[in-house]
Amino acid sequence: MNQVKSIKNLGRRLEMMERVISDAAGGNLYARIPLDRTNFDRLTVVEIGINLIISDLETETSSMLNMAEQLMELSKEK
């Protein structure tokens, strides 16, 4: 229980995580949780993980959209 008390701004950070996850689920794959680089704690690891997952989704989505555009161009050439 001590570890939970030592997390600074827990409520605000959880609200930010919820907002960013909701934004990403709604299609905003540019949403990221701002990180406090001066206060690294156990919750920071979760925040970094969420940002990495959203970043991976952004990269994969962009790649799929580019491939779809290329396929459309190729189908027009035929």
Secondary structure as the mmCIF struct_conf table of DSSP 4:
data_model
#
loop_
_struct_conf.conf_type_id
_struct_conf.id
_struct_conf.beg_label_comp_id
_struct_conf.beg_label_asym_id
_struct_conf.beg_label_seq_id
_struct_conf.end_label_comp_id
_struct_conf.end_label_asym_id
_struct_conf.end_label_seq_id
HELX_RH_AL_P HELX_RH_AL_P1 ASN A 2 LYS A 5
TURN_TY1_P TURN_TY1_P1 SER A 6 SER A 6
BEND BEND1 ILE A 7 ILE A 7
TURN_TY1_P TURN_TY1_P2 LYS A 8 ASN A 9
HELX_RH_AL_P HELX_RH_AL_P2 LEU A 10 ALA A 25
TURN_TY1_P TURN_TY1_P3 GLY A 26 GLY A 27
TURN_TY1_P TURN_TY1_P4 LEU A 29 TYR A 30
TURN_TY1_P TURN_TY1_P5 ARG A 37 THR A 38
HELX_RH_AL_P HELX_RH_AL_P3 ARG A 42 GLU A 77
#
